[in-house]
Amino acid sequence: MLKKAHIYKAIPYFPLFIFLLNIGLKFFYLTTAAIGHDEPFSIYYAQFDLGPLLTELKNGNNPPLFEIVLHFWVKLFGISPFSVRLLPALFACLCPVMLYYFAKRNFSLRVGIASSLLLTFSDLLLYYSHDCRVYSLFVLLSLLSFYYYFEVLYNDRRIFGKQILFVVFSTLLIYSHYFGFFILVFQGIYLLLFNRKQFLKMGINYLFVLVFYLPCILNVFTRFGASVKGTWVEPPLGIESLYNMLWSFSNAPVITVTCIVILFFTGIKTVINKAYSKLKENSLTILILGWFLIPFFGMFFISYWVPMYISRYFIFALPAYYILLILCAETLFKKTVYCNALLAILILCFAFTNQLNPDKKQPIFEALYIIKQHKDNNTLVVVGSAEILPTIAYHYNKAYFSSVSDGEEYHLTDSLLRADNVYCIYNPAEIEHLLRGKFTKVIYIAVDEKSNAPNYPLISRLNAAYNLAKQDELKGGRWHIRFYTLRKQ
C-alpha cells in the first residue's frame, strides 16, 4: 500500500517528467543535421515584414501561422540552426504533455500515461521536432482543439473561458495547416452522431472560427484547385503505402507488424464477442477510430486522384493511433497485469528504436565543404537546381541569406551570391556568357535527375569547355557535385 501511495503522489508530477524527458530526447541532436529541405523557405520568409510575408504566403501550400510565429521568434533569437529549431522542438515537447491531459481526462490514467510515452518515443514526432516547419505545431493544436472541444461539449465542463480557448485553438489549427479542417469535420460528425442536442450551441463556436478564418478562406479553394492539377507527391503504391505509413507511425518494421497484429486480433475479438454493438455506449472510442482510420484510408484513396499520402500530412492522426493501440490492448487483455505487461513491452520497443539523430538524407555540410575546399577568385559555382538555392545560401553565407527584399523572392540574396560567383542558372544559355569570363574552375551542384543528366545543356556545355576533374554522388542519393578545371586548348 505504501508503494501505491507513493505512486499516486508522484502522478501530479508526471506531466513535468514527460516534458523534461522530451527536452532531453529532442534537444540532444537538434543541430546535427544541416538546415535543409523546406526549412530555408520558412526561415527566409519569416525575415520579411508581416505585410509582405502574408502577401507572399498566399500562394504557398500552407497557411501562414508558423511563419508568423517564426517571424517574431527570429527577431528575438536570430536564425542560427539551434534557435530556429528550438521553436518546433518546444512544440513537440508539449505534444505528449497535452496528449496525457487529453487521454487522462477522456479515457483513463493508464491511457494518458501510455499514450504520452508512445508519442514521446515516436520517430515521426522527433523528426519534425528537428524540422523548422509547422508539423509539430500542427499536432499540438490538433490536441488542444480536441481537448477544449470536449471541455465545452459536456455540460459539467462548460465554462465560457474554455469556449474562447476552443475557438482560439481551432482557428489557429486551420491557420497552421489546411488539413486541420479534418479535425473540425471529425468533431462535427461526432456531434451529429452522438450529441445532436449540442449541435446548435457548438455551431456558434464554429461560426466564430469561420469568421476569424475569412481572410484565408479563398486560399483554401485556390490551393485545392492547384493540387487537383498535380503536386510533387507520388500516388500511393497499394498496400505497400499503407504499411509504410504505419511504419512511420511505429518506428520499426517489427513494431509495425506487432501493432498490426494487435489491431487485427482486437477486431476479431470485437466481432466474435459482438462488442461492436456496445461501441455506441463509448462514443469516444468511435471518435478515436474515426480520427485515425478515416484519414488513414480516406487520404490513401483520395491520393490516387490528388496525391497527398505522406506522413507529415497525416501527422495530426498520430495521437489517435497511440490511443487506439492502448484501447486495443485493454480490449485484448481484461486482466490488468497482462494489459500493463503488453503496454510496457510496446513502450520499451518504441524507446529502444527511437532514432534520436534522424537522417535527413541531405549531405549539405559535405557539399559546402567541397565548395569551400576548391573555390577561389577564379572559381564559378553553378547551382543547377533552383530548389536548393536557399539551402546553399543559408549555409554559404547567412548574411546573404538574411538580406531579404520584401516582395522579391530571393532577389537580393541571389544578387549577393552572384557577386561572389555563386550562380543559380535558370536558363542554360546563361552559362555561355559566364564561361567567357575569367573562370578556370567550375563547381556544379544539383539535386534533381534532369539537371544531372549527361545530355542536360548545362552539363553538355561544361563538358565541352572544361575537364571533369571530380564527380561526387553524396550521401542522400539525389545530391551530385561535379568539379571541372579549364580544358587546355
C-alpha positions as CSV (number, residue, x, y, z in Angstrom):
1,M,0.0,0.0,0.0
2,L,2.9,2.3,0.8
3,K,4.3,1.9,-2.7
4,K,0.9,2.6,-4.3
5,A,0.6,5.7,-2.2
6,H,4.0,6.9,-3.4
7,I,2.9,6.3,-7.0
8,Y,-0.3,8.2,-6.6
9,K,1.6,11.1,-5.0
10,A,4.0,11.2,-8.0
11,I,1.3,11.2,-10.6
12,P,0.7,15.0,-10.5
13,Y,4.4,15.4,-11.4
14,F,4.1,13.1,-14.5
15,P,3.4,16.0,-17.0
16,L,6.6,17.7,-15.8
17,F,8.6,14.5,-16.0
18,I,7.3,13.8,-19.6
19,F,8.1,17.3,-20.7
20,L,11.7,17.2,-19.3
21,L,12.1,13.7,-20.8
22,N,11.1,15.1,-24.2
23,I,13.5,18.0,-23.8
24,G,16.3,15.6,-23.2
25,L,15.4,13.4,-26.2
26,K,14.7,16.1,-28.7
27,F,17.4,18.6,-27.9
28,F,20.3,16.3,-27.8
29,Y,20.9,16.1,-31.6
30,L,18.9,19.2,-32.5
31,T,21.5,20.8,-34.8
32,T,23.4,17.7,-36.0
33,A,21.6,17.6,-39.4
34,A,22.0,20.6,-41.6
35,I,19.2,23.0,-42.2
36,G,17.6,21.8,-45.4
37,H,14.6,20.5,-47.3
38,D,11.8,23.1,-46.8
39,E,13.3,24.7,-43.7
40,P,15.1,27.5,-45.5
41,F,11.8,28.5,-47.1
42,S,10.2,29.1,-43.7
43,I,13.3,30.8,-42.2
44,Y,13.7,33.1,-45.2
45,Y,10.1,34.3,-45.3
46,A,10.0,34.7,-41.6
47,Q,12.5,37.5,-42.0
48,F,10.0,39.6,-44.1
49,D,7.9,42.3,-42.6
50,L,4.4,41.0,-41.7
51,G,2.6,42.6,-44.7
52,P,4.8,41.3,-47.4
53,L,5.1,37.9,-45.5
54,L,1.3,37.4,-45.7
55,T,1.2,38.5,-49.3
56,E,3.9,36.1,-50.4
57,L,2.5,33.2,-48.4
58,K,-0.9,33.5,-50.1
59,N,0.5,31.5,-53.0
60,G,2.0,28.8,-50.7
61,N,0.9,25.4,-49.8
62,N,0.4,26.1,-46.1
63,P,-1.4,28.9,-44.2
64,P,0.8,31.5,-42.6
65,L,0.6,30.8,-38.9
66,F,4.0,29.1,-38.4
67,E,5.9,31.6,-40.4
68,I,4.2,34.4,-38.4
69,V,5.3,32.9,-35.1
70,L,8.7,32.2,-36.5
71,H,8.9,35.9,-37.7
72,F,8.8,37.1,-34.1
73,W,10.9,34.3,-32.9
74,V,13.9,35.1,-35.2
75,K,13.6,38.7,-34.3
76,L,14.4,37.7,-30.7
77,F,16.8,34.8,-31.2
78,G,18.2,35.0,-34.7
79,I,18.4,32.4,-37.5
80,S,21.1,30.0,-36.2
81,P,20.2,26.3,-36.6
82,F,19.7,26.0,-32.8
83,S,17.4,29.0,-32.5
84,V,15.1,28.2,-35.4
85,R,14.8,24.5,-34.5
86,L,14.2,25.3,-30.8
87,L,10.7,26.6,-31.7
88,P,9.4,23.3,-33.3
89,A,11.2,21.3,-30.7
90,L,9.4,23.1,-27.9
91,F,6.1,22.5,-29.7
92,A,7.0,18.8,-30.0
93,C,7.9,18.6,-26.3
94,L,4.5,19.9,-25.4
95,C,2.6,17.4,-27.5
96,P,3.0,14.4,-25.2
97,V,2.0,16.6,-22.2
98,M,-1.1,17.7,-24.0
99,L,-1.9,14.1,-25.0
100,Y,-1.5,13.0,-21.4
101,Y,-4.1,15.5,-20.3
102,F,-6.5,14.7,-23.1
103,A,-6.3,10.9,-22.8
104,K,-6.4,11.0,-18.9
105,R,-9.4,13.4,-18.9
106,N,-11.4,11.4,-21.5
107,F,-10.3,7.8,-21.0
108,S,-8.2,6.8,-18.1
109,L,-4.9,7.5,-16.3
110,R,-3.4,4.4,-17.9
111,V,-4.3,5.6,-21.4
112,G,-2.9,9.0,-20.6
113,I,0.5,7.8,-19.3
114,A,0.9,5.1,-22.0
115,S,-0.1,7.2,-25.0
116,S,2.1,10.1,-23.9
117,L,5.1,7.8,-23.6
118,L,4.5,6.3,-27.0
119,L,4.3,9.8,-28.5
120,T,7.4,10.8,-26.6
121,F,9.4,7.9,-28.3
122,S,7.8,8.4,-31.7
123,D,10.4,8.7,-34.5
124,L,8.0,10.8,-36.6
125,L,7.4,13.4,-34.0
126,L,11.1,13.5,-33.2
127,Y,12.0,14.0,-36.9
128,Y,9.7,17.0,-37.1
129,S,10.9,18.4,-33.8
130,H,14.2,18.8,-35.7
131,D,12.5,20.5,-38.6
132,C,11.8,24.2,-38.7
133,R,8.3,23.7,-40.2
134,V,4.8,23.7,-39.0
135,Y,4.2,20.0,-38.3
136,S,4.9,19.7,-34.5
137,L,2.7,22.8,-34.0
138,F,0.1,21.1,-36.2
139,V,0.0,18.1,-33.8
140,L,-0.1,20.3,-30.7
141,L,-3.0,22.4,-32.0
142,S,-4.9,19.3,-33.0
143,L,-4.7,18.1,-29.4
144,L,-5.6,21.4,-28.0
145,S,-8.7,21.7,-30.3
146,F,-9.9,18.3,-29.3
147,Y,-9.2,18.9,-25.6
148,Y,-11.3,22.0,-25.4
149,Y,-13.9,20.6,-27.7
150,F,-14.8,18.0,-25.0
151,E,-14.4,20.6,-22.3
152,V,-17.0,22.7,-23.9
153,L,-19.2,19.8,-25.1
154,Y,-20.3,18.4,-21.8
155,N,-22.5,20.4,-19.5
156,D,-20.5,19.8,-16.4
157,R,-17.4,21.2,-18.1
158,R,-18.8,24.1,-20.0
159,I,-17.1,27.4,-19.0
160,F,-17.2,30.5,-21.1
161,G,-13.4,30.8,-21.0
162,K,-13.0,27.3,-22.4
163,Q,-15.3,28.1,-25.2
164,I,-13.0,31.0,-26.1
165,L,-10.0,28.7,-25.9
166,F,-11.7,26.2,-28.2
167,V,-12.4,28.9,-30.8
168,V,-8.8,30.2,-30.5
169,F,-7.1,26.9,-30.8
170,S,-9.4,25.6,-33.6
171,T,-8.8,28.8,-35.5
172,L,-5.1,28.6,-35.1
173,L,-5.3,24.9,-36.1
174,I,-6.6,25.7,-39.6
175,Y,-4.3,28.7,-39.8
176,S,-1.4,26.2,-39.3
177,H,-2.3,23.7,-42.0
178,Y,-5.2,23.2,-44.3
179,F,-5.6,19.6,-43.2
180,G,-6.7,21.0,-39.8
181,F,-10.2,21.1,-41.3
182,F,-10.1,17.3,-41.0
183,I,-10.2,17.7,-37.2
184,L,-13.1,20.1,-37.3
185,V,-15.0,17.7,-39.6
186,F,-14.5,14.8,-37.2
187,Q,-15.8,16.9,-34.4
188,G,-18.8,17.9,-36.5
189,I,-19.6,14.2,-37.4
190,Y,-19.2,13.3,-33.7
191,L,-21.8,15.9,-32.8
192,L,-24.3,14.7,-35.4
193,L,-23.9,11.1,-34.3
194,F,-23.8,11.4,-30.5
195,N,-24.7,15.0,-29.4
196,R,-27.2,16.4,-31.7
197,K,-28.7,18.5,-28.9
198,Q,-25.4,20.3,-28.6
199,F,-25.0,20.9,-32.3
200,L,-26.6,24.4,-32.3
201,K,-24.5,25.5,-29.3
202,M,-21.3,24.2,-30.7
203,G,-22.3,25.6,-34.1
204,I,-21.9,29.1,-32.7
205,N,-18.3,28.3,-31.8
206,Y,-17.7,27.0,-35.3
207,L,-19.3,30.2,-36.7
208,F,-16.7,32.3,-34.8
209,V,-13.9,30.0,-36.1
210,L,-15.2,30.6,-39.7
211,V,-15.4,34.3,-39.2
212,F,-11.8,34.5,-37.9
213,Y,-10.7,32.4,-40.9
214,L,-12.4,34.5,-43.6
215,P,-9.1,36.3,-44.6
216,C,-7.7,32.9,-45.6
217,I,-10.8,31.1,-46.9
218,L,-10.3,31.9,-50.6
219,N,-6.8,30.4,-50.4
220,V,-8.3,27.1,-49.3
221,F,-10.1,26.8,-52.7
222,T,-7.2,28.2,-54.6
223,R,-4.8,25.7,-53.2
224,F,-7.2,22.8,-53.6
225,G,-7.7,23.7,-57.3
226,A,-3.9,23.9,-57.7
227,S,-3.5,20.5,-56.0
228,V,-6.0,18.8,-58.3
229,K,-3.9,19.8,-61.3
230,G,-1.0,18.0,-59.8
231,T,1.6,18.0,-57.0
232,W,5.1,16.7,-56.5
233,V,3.7,13.9,-54.3
234,E,3.6,10.5,-56.0
235,P,0.3,8.4,-56.0
236,P,0.3,5.5,-53.4
237,L,1.6,2.0,-54.2
238,G,-1.3,0.0,-52.9
239,I,-0.9,-2.0,-49.6
240,E,2.8,-1.1,-49.6
241,S,1.9,2.6,-49.0
242,L,-0.5,1.6,-46.2
243,Y,2.2,-0.4,-44.5
244,N,4.8,2.3,-44.9
245,M,2.5,4.8,-43.3
246,L,2.1,2.5,-40.3
247,W,5.8,2.0,-40.2
248,S,6.4,5.8,-40.0
249,F,4.0,5.8,-37.0
250,S,5.6,2.7,-35.4
251,N,9.3,3.4,-35.6
252,A,10.5,0.0,-36.9
253,P,9.1,-2.9,-39.0
254,V,8.9,-5.4,-36.2
255,I,6.9,-2.9,-34.1
256,T,4.7,-2.2,-37.1
257,V,3.9,-5.9,-37.6
258,T,3.2,-6.2,-33.8
259,C,0.8,-3.2,-33.9
260,I,-0.9,-4.7,-37.0
261,V,-1.4,-8.0,-35.0
262,I,-2.8,-6.1,-32.0
263,L,-5.2,-4.2,-34.2
264,F,-6.2,-7.4,-36.2
265,F,-6.9,-9.6,-33.2
266,T,-8.8,-6.8,-31.4
267,G,-11.0,-6.6,-34.5
268,I,-11.5,-10.4,-34.5
269,K,-12.3,-10.4,-30.7
270,T,-14.7,-7.5,-31.2
271,V,-16.6,-9.4,-33.9
272,I,-16.7,-12.7,-32.1
273,N,-17.9,-11.1,-28.8
274,K,-20.2,-8.8,-30.8
275,A,-18.7,-6.0,-28.8
276,Y,-19.2,-3.6,-31.7
277,S,-22.8,-3.3,-30.7
278,K,-21.5,-1.7,-27.4
279,L,-19.3,0.8,-29.2
280,K,-22.1,3.3,-29.2
281,E,-22.0,3.3,-25.4
282,N,-18.5,4.5,-25.7
283,S,-18.7,7.2,-28.3
284,L,-15.1,8.4,-27.6
285,T,-13.7,5.1,-28.9
286,I,-15.6,5.7,-32.1
287,L,-14.1,9.2,-32.3
288,I,-10.6,7.8,-31.9
289,L,-11.3,5.2,-34.6
290,G,-12.5,7.9,-36.9
291,W,-9.7,10.3,-36.1
292,F,-7.2,7.6,-37.2
293,L,-8.9,5.3,-39.7
294,I,-10.8,7.8,-41.8
295,P,-7.7,9.8,-42.8
296,F,-5.6,6.7,-42.9
297,F,-7.8,5.1,-45.6
298,G,-9.5,8.2,-46.9
299,M,-6.3,10.1,-47.7
300,F,-5.0,6.9,-49.2
301,F,-7.8,6.5,-51.7
302,I,-8.0,10.3,-52.5
303,S,-4.3,10.2,-53.2
304,Y,-5.0,8.2,-56.4
305,W,-6.7,11.3,-57.6
306,V,-4.9,14.1,-55.7
307,P,-1.6,12.6,-54.3
308,M,-1.2,13.6,-50.6
309,Y,-0.4,10.3,-48.8
310,I,2.8,11.2,-47.0
311,S,3.4,11.0,-43.2
312,R,3.8,14.7,-42.5
313,Y,0.3,15.5,-43.9
314,F,-1.1,12.6,-41.8
315,I,0.8,13.5,-38.6
316,F,-2.3,15.0,-37.0
317,A,-3.6,11.4,-36.5
318,L,-0.5,10.3,-34.6
319,P,-2.0,10.8,-31.1
320,A,-5.2,8.9,-32.2
321,Y,-3.1,5.9,-33.4
322,Y,-1.4,5.6,-30.0
323,I,-4.6,5.9,-28.0
324,L,-6.2,3.3,-30.3
325,L,-3.3,0.8,-29.7
326,I,-3.8,1.2,-25.9
327,L,-7.6,0.7,-26.2
328,C,-6.9,-2.4,-28.2
329,A,-4.6,-3.7,-25.6
330,E,-7.3,-3.2,-22.9
331,T,-9.8,-5.0,-25.1
332,L,-7.5,-8.0,-25.7
333,F,-6.5,-8.4,-22.0
334,K,-9.1,-7.7,-19.4
335,K,-6.6,-8.6,-16.6
336,T,-4.7,-5.5,-15.6
337,V,-1.4,-7.3,-15.2
338,Y,-1.4,-8.7,-18.8
339,C,-2.6,-5.4,-20.3
340,N,0.1,-3.5,-18.5
341,A,2.8,-6.0,-19.5
342,L,1.8,-5.6,-23.2
343,L,1.9,-1.8,-22.9
344,A,5.2,-1.9,-21.1
345,I,6.7,-4.0,-23.8
346,L,5.3,-1.8,-26.5
347,I,6.6,1.4,-24.8
348,L,10.1,-0.2,-24.4
349,C,10.2,-1.2,-28.0
350,F,9.4,2.4,-29.1
351,A,12.0,3.7,-26.7
352,F,14.8,1.4,-27.9
353,T,14.0,2.0,-31.6
354,N,13.7,5.8,-31.2
355,Q,16.2,7.4,-33.6
356,L,17.5,10.4,-31.6
357,N,19.6,11.6,-34.5
358,P,17.3,11.3,-37.6
359,D,19.0,11.1,-41.0
360,K,17.5,13.8,-43.2
361,K,19.4,12.5,-46.2
362,Q,20.7,15.8,-47.3
363,P,24.5,16.0,-47.4
364,I,24.6,19.8,-47.2
365,F,27.7,20.0,-45.0
366,E,29.7,17.8,-47.4
367,A,28.5,19.8,-50.4
368,L,29.6,23.1,-48.7
369,Y,32.9,21.6,-47.7
370,I,33.6,20.7,-51.4
371,I,32.7,24.2,-52.5
372,K,34.9,25.9,-49.9
373,Q,37.7,23.5,-50.4
374,H,38.0,24.3,-54.2
375,K,36.6,27.8,-54.5
376,D,38.9,30.8,-55.1
377,N,38.5,34.0,-57.1
378,N,38.7,32.1,-60.4
379,T,36.1,29.6,-59.5
380,L,32.5,29.6,-60.7
381,V,29.9,27.8,-58.6
382,V,26.8,26.8,-60.6
383,V,23.7,25.7,-58.7
384,G,21.8,23.7,-61.2
385,S,18.6,23.4,-59.2
386,A,16.6,26.4,-58.1
387,E,15.1,24.4,-55.2
388,I,18.4,24.3,-53.3
389,L,19.3,27.9,-53.8
390,P,18.0,29.0,-50.3
391,T,19.7,25.9,-48.7
392,I,23.1,26.8,-50.3
393,A,22.6,30.5,-49.4
394,Y,21.9,29.7,-45.7
395,H,25.0,27.6,-45.2
396,Y,27.3,29.5,-47.6
397,N,26.7,32.9,-46.0
398,K,24.0,33.7,-43.5
399,A,24.4,37.4,-44.2
400,Y,23.4,36.9,-47.8
401,F,20.5,34.7,-46.7
402,S,19.3,37.4,-44.3
403,S,19.4,40.1,-47.0
404,V,15.7,40.0,-47.9
405,S,13.9,42.3,-50.2
406,D,10.2,42.4,-49.5
407,G,8.1,41.2,-52.4
408,E,11.0,39.8,-54.4
409,E,11.7,36.2,-53.6
410,Y,15.5,35.6,-53.1
411,H,16.3,38.6,-55.3
412,L,18.8,40.3,-53.0
413,T,20.2,37.0,-51.7
414,D,20.7,35.8,-55.3
415,S,22.4,39.1,-56.2
416,L,24.9,38.8,-53.4
417,L,25.7,35.2,-54.2
418,R,26.3,36.2,-57.9
419,A,28.7,38.9,-56.8
420,D,30.6,36.1,-55.0
421,N,30.5,34.0,-58.3
422,V,27.8,31.6,-57.0
423,Y,25.1,31.4,-59.7
424,C,21.7,29.6,-59.8
425,I,21.3,29.1,-63.5
426,Y,17.7,29.2,-64.5
427,N,18.4,29.5,-68.3
428,P,21.1,27.1,-69.7
429,A,22.0,29.8,-72.2
430,E,23.3,32.0,-69.4
431,I,26.3,29.7,-68.9
432,E,27.7,30.8,-72.3
433,H,28.2,34.3,-71.1
434,L,29.7,33.2,-67.8
435,L,32.2,30.8,-69.3
436,R,33.7,33.6,-71.4
437,G,35.0,35.1,-68.2
438,K,38.0,34.5,-66.0
439,F,36.9,31.2,-64.5
440,T,39.4,28.4,-64.6
441,K,37.4,26.1,-62.4
442,V,33.7,25.3,-62.1
443,I,31.8,23.5,-59.3
444,Y,28.4,22.3,-60.5
445,I,25.9,21.2,-57.9
446,A,22.3,19.9,-58.4
447,V,19.9,17.5,-56.8
448,D,17.3,16.6,-59.4
449,E,17.7,13.9,-62.1
450,K,17.1,16.3,-65.0
451,S,19.8,18.7,-64.0
452,N,22.3,15.8,-63.7
453,A,21.5,14.0,-67.0
454,P,24.5,13.8,-69.4
455,N,22.5,15.5,-72.2
456,Y,21.4,18.4,-70.0
457,P,22.5,21.6,-71.8
458,L,24.5,22.9,-68.8
459,I,26.4,19.7,-68.4
460,S,27.0,19.4,-72.1
461,R,28.4,22.9,-72.3
462,L,30.7,22.4,-69.2
463,N,31.9,19.1,-70.7
464,A,32.8,20.9,-73.9
465,A,34.8,23.7,-72.2
466,Y,36.2,22.0,-69.1
467,N,37.8,18.8,-68.0
468,L,35.8,16.9,-65.4
469,A,38.3,16.6,-62.5
470,K,36.0,15.0,-59.9
471,Q,32.4,13.9,-59.6
472,D,30.7,13.1,-56.3
473,E,27.4,11.5,-55.6
474,L,27.0,12.4,-52.0
475,K,25.1,10.5,-49.3
476,G,21.5,11.3,-49.9
477,G,21.2,9.9,-53.3
478,R,19.9,13.0,-55.2
479,W,22.9,15.3,-54.5
480,H,25.6,15.4,-57.2
481,I,28.6,17.7,-57.4
482,R,30.9,17.9,-60.4
483,F,34.3,19.7,-60.2
484,Y,35.7,21.0,-63.5
485,T,39.0,22.5,-64.5
486,L,39.6,24.6,-67.6
487,R,40.2,22.4,-70.7
488,K,43.6,23.2,-72.3
489,Q,43.4,24.1,-76.0
